[in-house]
Amino acid sequence: MVINCYPIPIFANVQLVLGNTFTVISAVLLGPWYGLVTAILSASGLMLTWGSPHVYLLFCTEAIFIGIARRKGLFPLYSSGIYWLALGMPLTYIYMVTLADFPDSHMLFAIIKQSINGLIYAGLASLFILFIPNTWQLHDTKTNQKRRSFNAQVTYFMTLMITLCLLLSALTFNYLFLEKQQELLKRNLTDTTEHISTATEQYLNEHKMVIDYAADLISLTTSSYSELQQVLIKLHQHYPSFITMLLADTDAQVIAASPSSIMLNKTGQPLDLSISDRDYFIESFYNQRLFVSPVFKGRGFGDDSIIAISAPFYHNNDQSKVSGIIEGSLDLAFFSKIDNQNGTGDKEFIIIVDNNNNIIYSTPSLNLSTHVEFTYSNEKGNYRTSLNVINIHNLTATSPEYVYISNRLNNGWKLYVLQPLSPLVKTAETQMLGTYLMLFISIILTFLISSRVCRLLTNSLEIVANQFGQISGTELKEQIDNESTSEEVYNLYKSLTASKRDLLKHQLELEETVAIRTDELEKANQKLLALVDKDPLTGLYNRRYAEDRFDSLLDFCLRGEHAITIAILDLDYFKQVNDSYGHLAGDECLRVVSKLLKQQFKRDTDIVSRYGGEEFILILPLSNALKIEQHLNHFREQLAKVIINSPTDEQHFSVTTSIGAITANANFSKDIDHWIKVADDNLYKAKEQGRNKVIIDVINDPSDPE
C-alpha cells in the first residue's frame, strides 16, 4: 500500500504501479483469498493517490483470477496476460465510458498502458517467487498445485526473462523518445513565441513612432482644423495599418478624422463626437504622454475590438499648452496575418492579452471572444510532462488540452503560443501499442522456440535416464568413478578440441587478412576523404568542409572567449583573365593564389578553402583584432606582386583581390551564415570602392549587428 502511494511517473498519466507485485506474490504463494486481501491494501494506496475507485475492481479481480489460475498450474505471467486481454482491458474501457470523465483520444492509451503495467509487475513477482523459500507457502496451495514438467518450467522462465527485458527496454526507449519529443516541441514553441513577440513589438513600436512623430509635426504647424484634416488623411494614406485616425481638441471633441466619413451621419451631417471618457484621451491629454490603450470595444466608428495609440500635440510647440491629441486605432488583423504566416500551420495557436489580461487576439479556431478576460487552468494534476500545460475550454478537465509557452512583451502584453497535447499523447499511444504488439509476438515466438529447444534437451535426457535405469547402483558408481565422462561426451570433447585448433588457425589467418584489408581500406578512405573535403584544382578545402568545421572551431573559441575572423576573398576582374589568357591560365591563377594563401595562413587552426569560382573563404580562430586587418592587407599586397605565367602562350599577368571580413567574439552568432553575410557585405563595399581593398568589421558587442 505504501509503495502504491508513490507510483513511478513516466509520461502524461502513465505511471508504474509496483506495489501490485506483492498482490501477485500473495495470490501465487498463499492463494486467491489472501491475494484479495493484499489487493485491497494495494488498491487503497492507489485510491489515496488517484482518487479513482476503479482500482478496487481491477486489481481485486486480478488477484482472485491469478490465485485460481495458479492452482490450475498456470504461471503468473501467462495468467496476468490472459486476465488483461479477457477481463482487465474490457473492464477498464467500461469504467472509462460510463463513470470516468476521460477524453476519447486518451482512452486506448490508458487501457494499453494499464495492461503493460500488469505484465511488468506480474513478471517481477515471478522473479521474486524464485527466491522465496517453499516453507512460506501454505500447505494446501502446495498440495493442490499441478506438478509441472521440466520443459514447461524452462520455457516459462525463458519467456519471463525475455518479456521483462523487452518491456523494460521498450519503456526506457519510449521514455527517452518522448522526452526528446517534448524537448523538440518546447523548442519549436519557444522559437514561435520569440518570432511572434518580436513581430508584435516591432509592429507596436513602429506605430507608436508614427503617432509620436505626427504629434510633433502638428505641434510645429499653425494650420487650421480644415488643413489638419488633409494632413491627417495623407498621414493615414501612408500608414493604412491604422483602421482610423483622429484629432481631438482640448474639449475632447473630434475635429478631424480619417477616413473623414466617420464624422458624418447617414444624412451627411457632421456628428458631435466626444472622446472625453476614453483612456487614450485622458492619458495623453492630461498626463501628456504617448499611450497605448488596453483593448476595448469601439463605438461610433464601429464595434470592433480596438487598440488605440495616442499622443498630445501642443500650441506652437509650447510644451505647456496642450492643444489636443492625435489617435490611431491599430488594425488588429495584423495579428491574424502573423498567425497565418506561422510555419506550423494549424498545429499552433496564439493568444495575445493586454495589461488587464483581456484578449486582444486569439486564433479563430480557439473560439475565444476578444476584449474579455482570458481565463485558463494550468494545473498538471497527475500528468507528468516537462511541458507547460493549459486548459482554456474545460477548466475542470483532468486531461490538459494544450501545451504552451508564454512571453511577456515589453509593453506589458502577454503572448501565449499553444499546441494541442493530443498529438503527443497519440505518439505515446502508438508507441505503447507497438510495445504491446511486439511483446505479444515475442511471447509467442519465445514460447515456441524455447519449447522446441527444451524438447530436444529432455529427449536426450530421457534416453540417458532409460539407459541408466538398466544399470545397477554399483555399476553406475563404478562407471562414474572409472569413467568420469562418457564416450560420446569424450568423443565430442576431442572433436571440439580439434575443431577449436582449426578454428584458431583459421581465426589467425582471418585476422591477418582482415588487418591487411583494414589497412588498405583506411588508406582508401583517407584518399576518398581528401577527394570529398578538398577542391581538386587548388588542393584547398572546399566550402562544405569549411562550414562543417565552423561549429567545432566556434565551440573551441567560446570556451576560451577568443575572437574569430571570417574573410571572403574575390579575385578582381577574374573573368578578364579567362577571356584574355584562356581558362588554363585562369586555373593556374587559382593555383597560385591558393599556394600563397596556404603560405600566409598556415596555422593548424586556420581553415583556407575555395568558396566557389574565384572566391575563397578564410576561417581564422584565435584572431588578434588589432593585427588581422594588417595581415589581410599584407596578403593582398603580396598577391599583387606575384607574376603569373600563362601555361599556353608564356604571357605574364598579375591579379588583385578584394577582401571583406568580420572579426568578432565567438558569441557573436552560432550560425555561420550570419558571419558570412557581414563579410560578404564588406566584400561588396570593397568592390564598390574600387577593388583591391580590405574592409573589415571588428565587433565587440555581439548584439550590435543582430
C-alpha positions in Angstrom: 0.0 0.0 0.0 2.9 2.4 0.8 4.6 1.7 -2.5 1.4 2.3 -4.4 1.1 5.7 -2.7 4.1 6.7 -4.8 3.7 5.3 -8.4 6.6 5.9 -10.7 5.6 8.6 -13.3 6.8 8.1 -16.9 4.8 10.3 -19.2 1.4 12.0 -19.1 -0.8 9.8 -16.8 1.4 6.7 -17.4 2.7 5.5 -14.0 4.3 2.3 -13.0 2.4 0.6 -10.1 4.9 -1.7 -8.5 3.0 -2.3 -5.2 0.8 -4.8 -7.0 3.8 -7.1 -7.3 3.1 -8.2 -3.7 -0.6 -8.9 -4.7 0.6 -11.4 -7.3 3.1 -12.9 -4.9 0.4 -13.3 -2.3 -2.1 -14.8 -4.8 0.5 -17.4 -6.0 2.0 -18.4 -2.7 -1.0 -18.1 -0.3 -4.0 -18.5 -2.6 -6.7 -16.3 -4.2 -8.3 -15.1 -0.9 -5.1 -13.9 0.7 -4.3 -12.3 -2.7 -7.7 -10.5 -2.5 -6.8 -9.0 0.9 -3.4 -7.9 -0.4 -5.1 -6.4 -3.4 -7.4 -4.4 -1.3 -4.5 -2.9 0.6 -2.5 -2.2 -2.6 -5.6 -0.6 -4.2 -6.1 1.6 -1.2 -2.7 3.2 -1.8 -3.7 3.9 -5.4 -7.1 5.2 -4.2 -5.3 7.8 -2.0 -3.1 8.8 -4.9 -5.5 8.8 -7.8 -8.9 9.1 -6.1 -10.5 6.6 -8.5 -12.4 3.6 -7.1 -11.9 1.5 -10.3 -8.6 0.3 -8.8 -10.5 -1.9 -6.4 -12.5 -3.6 -9.2 -9.5 -4.2 -11.5 -6.8 -5.3 -9.0 -9.1 -7.3 -6.7 -10.5 -9.2 -9.7 -6.9 -9.8 -10.9 -5.7 -11.2 -7.6 -8.6 -13.8 -7.5 -8.0 -14.7 -11.2 -4.2 -15.2 -10.7 -4.7 -17.2 -7.5 -7.2 -19.6 -9.1 -5.1 -19.9 -12.3 -2.1 -20.8 -10.1 -4.0 -23.7 -8.6 -4.7 -24.9 -12.1 -1.0 -24.9 -12.9 -0.8 -21.7 -14.9 2.2 -19.5 -14.5 1.6 -15.9 -13.2 2.9 -14.1 -16.3 0.5 -16.2 -18.5 -2.4 -15.8 -16.2 -1.8 -12.0 -16.0 -1.7 -11.7 -19.8 -4.9 -13.7 -20.1 -6.6 -11.6 -17.4 -5.9 -8.3 -19.1 -6.9 -9.5 -22.5 -10.1 -11.2 -21.3 -11.2 -9.1 -18.3 -8.9 -6.2 -17.4 -9.0 -4.2 -20.6 -12.8 -4.6 -21.2 -13.4 -3.6 -17.5 -11.2 -0.5 -17.9 -13.0 0.5 -21.0 -16.4 0.1 -19.5 -15.3 2.2 -16.5 -13.9 5.0 -18.6 -17.0 5.2 -20.8 -19.6 5.0 -18.1 -18.1 6.6 -14.9 -14.9 8.5 -15.8 -14.5 11.9 -17.4 -11.9 10.7 -19.8 -11.3 12.0 -23.3 -11.7 9.5 -26.1 -8.3 10.4 -27.6 -6.6 9.2 -24.4 -8.7 6.1 -23.8 -6.8 3.5 -25.8 -3.5 4.8 -24.5 -4.7 4.4 -20.9 -6.0 0.9 -21.5 -2.8 -0.3 -23.1 -0.5 1.2 -20.5 -2.6 -0.4 -17.7 -2.2 -3.9 -19.2 1.5 -3.4 -19.9 1.9 -2.3 -16.3 0.1 -5.5 -15.2 2.6 -7.7 -17.2 5.5 -5.8 -15.6 4.5 -6.4 -12.0 3.4 -10.0 -12.8 6.9 -10.7 -14.3 8.7 -9.1 -11.3 6.6 -11.1 -8.9 7.6 -14.3 -10.8 11.3 -13.4 -10.3 10.8 -12.7 -6.6 9.0 -16.0 -6.1 12.1 -17.8 -7.3 14.0 -16.6 -4.2 11.2 -17.1 -1.7 11.5 -20.4 0.4 8.9 -23.0 -0.2 8.2 -23.1 3.5 6.5 -19.7 3.1 3.7 -21.3 1.0 0.6 -22.6 2.6 0.4 -26.4 2.8 -2.9 -26.6 0.8 -1.6 -24.4 -2.0 1.3 -26.9 -2.5 -0.8 -30.0 -2.4 -3.3 -28.5 -4.9 -0.7 -27.5 -7.3 -0.2 -29.4 -10.5 3.3 -30.6 -10.9 5.0 -29.0 -14.0 7.3 -30.6 -16.5 10.9 -29.5 -16.9 10.0 -28.5 -20.4 7.3 -26.1 -19.2 9.5 -24.6 -16.5 12.4 -23.8 -18.7 10.0 -22.5 -21.4 8.3 -20.2 -18.8 11.5 -18.8 -17.4 13.0 -18.1 -20.8 9.7 -16.4 -21.8 9.7 -14.5 -18.5 13.2 -13.1 -18.8 12.8 -12.1 -22.5 9.4 -10.5 -21.7 10.8 -8.4 -18.8 13.8 -7.4 -20.9 11.7 -6.3 -23.8 9.2 -4.5 -21.5 11.9 -2.6 -19.6 13.9 -1.8 -22.8 10.7 -0.6 -24.6 9.6 1.5 -21.7 13.1 3.0 -21.4 13.2 3.7 -25.2 9.7 5.2 -25.1 10.6 7.4 -22.2 13.7 8.8 -23.8 11.9 9.2 -27.1 9.0 11.1 -25.5 11.4 13.2 -23.6 13.1 14.1 -26.8 9.8 14.8 -28.5 8.8 17.1 -25.6 12.2 18.9 -25.9 11.7 19.5 -29.6 8.1 20.6 -29.1 9.2 23.0 -26.4 11.9 24.4 -28.6 9.5 24.9 -31.5 7.0 26.7 -29.3 9.8 28.8 -27.9 11.0 29.8 -31.4 7.5 30.6 -32.5 6.9 32.7 -29.3 10.1 34.7 -29.9 9.2 35.2 -33.5 5.7 36.4 -32.8 6.8 38.5 -29.8 9.4 40.3 -32.0 6.9 40.9 -34.8 4.3 42.2 -32.3 6.7 44.6 -30.6 8.1 45.9 -33.9 4.5 46.5 -35.1 3.7 48.4 -31.9 7.0 50.4 -31.8 6.6 51.4 -35.5 3.1 52.8 -35.0 4.0 54.4 -31.7 6.8 56.2 -33.5 4.3 57.3 -36.2 1.9 58.8 -33.7 4.7 60.4 -31.8 6.2 62.0 -35.0 2.7 63.0 -36.2 2.1 64.8 -32.8 5.4 66.7 -33.1 4.6 67.7 -36.7 1.2 69.0 -35.8 2.7 70.9 -32.8 5.0 72.7 -35.2 2.3 73.8 -37.6 -0.2 76.6 -37.4 -2.7 75.1 -39.7 -6.4 75.4 -39.4 -8.6 72.5 -38.5 -9.6 72.0 -42.1 -6.0 71.9 -43.1 -5.3 69.4 -40.3 -8.0 67.2 -41.8 -6.0 67.0 -45.0 -2.8 66.3 -43.1 -4.4 63.5 -41.2 -5.8 62.0 -44.4 -2.4 62.0 -46.0 -0.8 60.5 -42.9 -3.4 57.8 -42.9 -2.8 57.0 -46.5 0.9 56.4 -45.7 0.0 54.2 -42.8 -3.1 52.2 -43.7 -2.4 49.7 -40.9 -4.3 52.2 -38.7 -8.0 51.5 -39.1 -8.9 55.0 -38.2 -7.1 58.2 -37.1 -8.5 61.2 -35.4 -7.6 64.6 -33.9 -9.4 65.9 -30.8 -9.2 69.4 -29.3 -8.9 70.4 -25.6 -12.6 69.7 -25.1 -12.2 66.1 -26.3 -14.2 66.9 -29.4 -13.1 65.1 -32.6 -12.1 67.8 -35.0 -10.6 65.7 -37.8 -10.7 62.1 -38.7 -9.6 59.7 -41.4 -11.5 58.3 -43.2 -13.4 61.6 -43.0 -16.7 59.7 -43.5 -16.8 58.6 -39.9 -17.5 62.2 -38.8 -20.8 62.2 -40.8 -24.1 60.7 -40.1 -26.2 58.8 -42.6 -27.6 62.1 -44.0 -24.2 63.6 -44.4 -24.4 66.0 -41.5 -21.4 66.3 -39.1 -21.5 64.3 -35.9 -20.8 65.7 -32.5 -18.1 63.1 -31.4 -16.7 63.3 -27.9 -13.9 61.0 -26.5 -13.6 62.6 -23.1 -14.2 59.3 -21.4 -11.7 57.3 -23.4 -8.5 56.3 -21.6 -6.4 57.2 -24.6 -7.6 60.8 -24.4 -7.3 61.1 -20.7 -3.7 59.6 -20.6 -2.4 61.6 -23.5 -4.1 64.9 -22.8 -3.8 65.2 -19.0 -0.7 63.1 -18.4 0.9 64.4 -21.7 2.4 61.1 -22.7 2.4 58.6 -25.6 -0.2 56.0 -24.6 -1.1 52.5 -25.9 -4.6 51.6 -24.6 -5.8 48.3 -23.4 -8.2 46.5 -25.8 -11.7 48.0 -25.8 -14.9 47.8 -27.8 -15.3 50.6 -30.3 -18.3 52.9 -30.6 -19.4 55.4 -33.1 -16.7 54.2 -35.6 -17.8 50.6 -35.3 -18.0 48.0 -32.6 -14.7 46.0 -33.4 -12.0 45.5 -30.8 -9.6 48.4 -30.7 -6.1 49.1 -29.6 -5.6 52.9 -29.6 -2.2 54.7 -29.7 -2.4 58.4 -28.8 -0.1 61.3 -28.1 -0.6 65.0 -27.2 0.2 67.9 -29.6 0.9 71.5 -28.5 0.1 75.0 -29.5 3.1 76.4 -31.5 5.2 73.6 -30.0 4.8 75.1 -26.5 5.0 72.1 -24.1 2.9 73.9 -21.5 -0.1 74.4 -23.8 -1.7 71.1 -24.9 -3.9 71.7 -27.9 -5.3 68.2 -28.2 -4.4 64.7 -29.0 -3.8 62.6 -32.1 -5.0 58.9 -32.0 -4.7 55.9 -34.3 -6.6 52.7 -34.0 -4.5 49.7 -34.8 -5.6 47.2 -37.4 -5.7 44.0 -35.2 -5.9 41.9 -38.4 -2.1 42.2 -38.4 -2.0 39.5 -35.7 -4.1 37.3 -37.9 -1.5 37.7 -40.6 1.3 36.7 -38.2 -0.8 33.7 -37.2 -1.4 32.6 -40.8 2.2 33.0 -41.6 3.3 30.8 -38.8 5.2 27.9 -40.4 3.4 25.1 -38.4 0.0 25.9 -39.9 -2.9 24.8 -37.8 -0.8 22.9 -35.3 -0.2 26.0 -33.2 -2.5 28.7 -31.9 -1.7 32.1 -30.4 -3.5 34.3 -27.8 -2.4 37.9 -27.1 -3.7 39.6 -24.0 -3.2 43.2 -22.8 -2.1 44.5 -19.4 -5.5 43.8 -18.0 -5.4 40.2 -19.1 -8.1 40.9 -21.7 -7.9 39.1 -25.1 -6.6 41.2 -27.9 -6.4 38.4 -30.4 -6.8 34.6 -30.5 -6.6 32.1 -33.3 -10.1 31.9 -34.7 -10.3 28.1 -34.3 -10.0 28.5 -30.5 -13.4 30.2 -30.4 -12.4 32.8 -27.8 -14.0 36.3 -27.7 -11.9 39.4 -27.8 -11.8 42.2 -25.2 -12.9 39.7 -22.5 -10.8 38.4 -19.7 -8.6 35.4 -20.6 -9.3 32.6 -18.1 -7.5 29.3 -18.0 -6.2 26.5 -15.8 -2.6 25.3 -16.0 -2.7 22.6 -13.3 -1.0 19.4 -14.4 -2.7 17.2 -11.9 -1.5 13.6 -12.3 0.1 14.4 -15.6 3.9 14.0 -15.8 5.4 16.2 -18.5 8.2 18.7 -18.7 6.0 21.0 -20.8 3.6 23.6 -19.5 0.0 22.5 -20.0 -3.2 24.6 -20.1 -6.9 24.2 -20.3 -8.9 27.0 -21.8 -12.3 25.5 -22.6 -12.9 23.0 -19.8 -11.1 24.3 -16.8 -12.0 21.4 -14.6 -10.9 18.7 -17.1 -8.4 16.1 -15.7 -6.6 15.9 -19.1 -4.8 19.0 -20.3 -5.9 20.3 -23.7 -2.8 22.2 -24.8 0.9 22.7 -24.1 2.1 26.3 -24.2 4.8 28.8 -24.0 4.1 32.3 -22.8 6.1 35.5 -23.0 5.5 39.0 -21.6 6.2 41.8 -24.1 8.0 45.0 -23.2 4.7 47.0 -23.1 3.1 44.6 -20.6 1.1 42.5 -23.1 1.4 38.7 -22.8 1.6 36.2 -25.6 0.6 32.6 -25.4 1.5 30.0 -28.1 -0.4 26.8 -27.8 -0.3 23.4 -29.4 -2.7 20.5 -28.7 -1.4 17.9 -26.4 -3.3 15.1 -28.1 -0.7 14.6 -31.0 2.0 13.9 -28.3 -0.3 11.6 -26.5 -1.1 9.9 -29.8 2.6 9.3 -30.3 2.9 7.8 -26.9 -0.2 5.7 -27.6 1.3 4.4 -30.9 4.5 3.5 -29.1 2.6 1.8 -26.3 0.5 -0.1 -28.8 3.7 -1.1 -30.7 5.2 -2.3 -27.4 2.2 -4.3 -26.7 2.1 -6.0 -30.1 5.9 -6.6 -30.0 5.5 -8.1 -26.6 2.6 -10.4 -27.7 4.6 -11.6 -30.7 7.8 -12.1 -28.7 5.9 -14.2 -26.1 4.5 -16.5 -28.7 7.9 -16.8 -30.5 9.8 -17.3 -27.3 7.3 -19.9 -26.2 7.6 -21.9 -29.5 11.3 -21.7 -29.7 12.0 -22.5 -26.1 9.5 -25.4 -26.2 11.4 -26.8 -29.2 14.8 -26.4 -27.5 13.6 -28.0 -24.3 12.1 -31.0 -26.1 15.5 -31.6 -27.8 17.2 -31.4 -24.4 14.6 -33.5 -22.5 14.6 -36.2 -25.2 18.3 -36.7 -24.8 18.0 -36.8 -21.0 15.2 -39.3 -21.2 17.4 -41.6 -23.4 20.3 -41.3 -20.8 17.8 -41.9 -18.0 16.5 -45.0 -19.6 20.0 -46.3 -20.2 21.0 -45.6 -16.6 17.8 -47.3 -15.4 19.1 -50.6 -16.7 22.3 -50.3 -14.7 22.5 -51.2 -11.0 23.7 -48.8 -8.5 27.1 -50.5 -8.1 27.7 -50.5 -11.9 26.6 -46.9 -12.1 29.0 -45.9 -9.3 31.9 -47.8 -10.9 31.1 -46.3 -14.3 31.1 -42.8 -12.8 34.2 -43.4 -10.8 36.2 -45.1 -13.6 34.9 -43.1 -16.5 34.2 -39.5 -15.4 32.9 -38.7 -18.9 31.0 -40.8 -21.3 32.4 -42.0 -24.6 30.0 -39.7 -26.5 31.0 -36.7 -24.4 34.7 -37.6 -24.6 34.5 -38.0 -28.4 32.6 -34.7 -28.6 35.3 -33.1 -26.5 38.0 -34.4 -28.8 36.1 -33.3 -31.8 35.5 -29.8 -30.3 39.2 -29.6 -29.3 40.3 -30.4 -32.9 37.8 -28.0 -34.3 39.0 -25.4 -31.9 42.6 -25.8 -33.1 41.4 -25.5 -36.7 39.2 -22.5 -35.8 42.1 -20.7 -34.0 44.3 -21.3 -37.1 41.7 -20.0 -39.4 41.0 -17.2 -37.0 44.6 -16.1 -37.0 44.6 -16.3 -40.8 41.4 -14.4 -41.0 42.7 -11.7 -38.5 45.8 -11.3 -40.6 43.7 -10.9 -43.7 41.3 -8.6 -42.0 44.2 -6.5 -40.7 45.6 -6.2 -44.3 42.2 -5.4 -45.7 41.6 -2.9 -42.9 44.8 -1.1 -43.6 44.0 -0.9 -47.3 40.5 0.3 -46.5 41.8 3.0 -44.2 44.2 4.2 -46.9 41.4 4.2 -49.5 39.1 6.0 -47.0 41.8 8.7 -46.4 42.1 9.2 -50.2 38.4 9.3 -50.6 38.0 11.7 -47.6 40.6 14.0 -49.3 38.6 13.9 -52.5 35.4 14.7 -50.6 36.8 17.5 -48.5 39.2 19.1 -50.9 39.0 21.1 -54.1 40.8 19.0 -56.8 42.1 22.1 -58.7 43.6 24.1 -55.9 44.1 21.5 -53.2 42.3 23.7 -50.7 39.4 22.5 -48.6 36.0 23.0 -50.2 33.0 25.0 -48.9 31.3 22.0 -47.3 34.4 21.2 -45.2 34.8 24.8 -44.0 31.1 25.1 -43.0 31.2 21.7 -41.2 34.4 22.7 -39.3 33.0 26.0 -38.2 30.9 24.6 -35.3 33.8 22.8 -33.6 36.1 25.9 -34.0 33.3 28.1 -32.6 32.9 25.8 -29.5 36.7 25.9 -29.0 36.7 29.7 -29.1 33.7 30.0 -26.9 35.4 28.0 -24.2 38.4 30.4 -24.3 36.5 33.5 -25.1 38.6 34.0 -28.2 37.8 36.0 -31.4 37.2 34.5 -34.8 37.8 36.1 -38.2 35.9 35.1 -41.3 37.1 36.7 -44.6 35.8 36.3 -48.1 38.3 37.0 -51.0 37.2 37.6 -54.5 39.8 38.0 -57.4 39.3 41.3 -59.2 38.4 41.1 -62.9 39.0 37.3 -63.0 36.7 37.0 -66.0 39.1 39.1 -68.0 41.9 36.6 -67.1 39.9 33.8 -68.6 38.9 35.9 -71.6 42.4 37.2 -72.3 44.6 34.3 -71.5 42.3 31.3 -71.5 40.8 29.0 -68.9 44.1 27.2 -68.4 45.6 30.5 -67.3 42.6 31.0 -65.0 43.2 27.6 -63.4 46.9 28.4 -63.0 45.9 31.7 -61.4 43.7 29.9 -58.9 46.5 27.5 -58.0 49.0 30.4 -57.5 46.5 32.2 -55.2 45.8 29.1 -53.3 49.5 28.4 -52.7 50.0 31.9 -51.5 47.0 31.6 -49.1 48.4 28.4 -47.6 51.8 30.2 -47.1 50.2 33.3 -45.4 47.6 31.5 -43.3 49.4 28.4 -42.2 48.4 27.8 -38.5 46.9 24.4 -37.8 43.7 26.0 -36.7 43.3 28.2 -39.9 40.8 27.0 -42.4 41.5 28.1 -46.0 39.0 26.9 -48.6 37.8 27.6 -52.1 34.3 29.0 -51.7 33.4 28.8 -55.4 34.7 30.1 -58.7 37.2 32.8 -57.9 36.1 33.2 -54.3 37.9 32.0 -51.2 36.9 31.9 -47.6 39.2 32.1 -44.5 38.1 30.9 -41.0 40.7 32.2 -38.6 40.2 31.3 -34.9 42.2 32.9 -32.1 42.3 36.2 -34.1 44.1 39.3 -32.9 41.6 42.1 -33.7 44.5 44.7 -33.7 46.5 42.8 -36.3 44.1 40.9 -38.5 43.5 43.8 -40.9 47.2 44.3 -41.3 47.6 40.6 -42.0 44.9 40.6 -44.7 46.4 43.7 -46.3 49.8 42.1 -46.3 48.4 39.1 -48.2 46.6 41.5 -50.6 49.9 43.4 -51.3 51.9 40.2 -51.7 49.3 38.8 -54.2 49.5 42.0 -56.3 53.3 41.5 -56.7 53.1 37.8 -57.8 53.7 37.4 -61.6 51.6 34.5 -63.0 52.7 32.7 -66.2 50.1 31.6 -68.7 50.8 27.9 -69.5 49.7 28.2 -73.1 51.5 31.2 -74.6 54.0 32.2 -71.9 52.3 35.5 -71.3 52.6 37.2 -67.9 49.9 38.8 -65.8 49.0 39.6 -62.2 45.8 39.8 -60.2 44.5 41.7 -57.2 41.8 40.8 -54.7 39.1 42.4 -52.8 38.5 41.2 -49.2 35.5 41.5 -46.9 35.9 40.3 -43.4 34.5 40.3 -39.9 36.3 39.8 -36.6 34.1 39.2 -33.5 34.0 37.3 -30.3 32.8 33.7 -30.7 29.5 34.5 -29.1 28.6 36.8 -32.0 26.4 34.1 -33.6 26.2 30.3 -33.7 25.1 30.5 -37.4 27.9 30.7 -39.9 25.5 32.4 -42.3 25.4 35.5 -40.1 29.2 35.8 -40.2 29.4 35.2 -43.9 26.7 37.8 -44.6 28.7 40.5 -42.8 31.9 39.5 -44.6 30.1 39.4 -47.9 28.6 42.9 -47.4 32.1 44.2 -46.7 33.3 42.5 -49.9 30.8 44.3 -51.9 31.8 47.6 -50.3 35.4 46.9 -51.2 34.5 46.3 -54.8 32.3 49.4 -54.9 35.2 51.5 -53.5 37.5 50.5 -56.4 38.5 46.9 -55.6 42.0 45.7 -54.3 40.8 46.7 -50.8 40.3 45.2 -47.4 37.2 46.2 -45.5 36.7 44.5 -42.1 34.2 45.0 -39.2 35.7 44.4 -35.7 32.7 43.8 -33.5 33.0 43.9 -29.7 29.3 43.7 -28.8 27.6 40.7 -30.3 24.2 42.3 -30.0 25.0 45.2 -32.3 24.8 43.7 -35.8 22.0 41.4 -35.0 
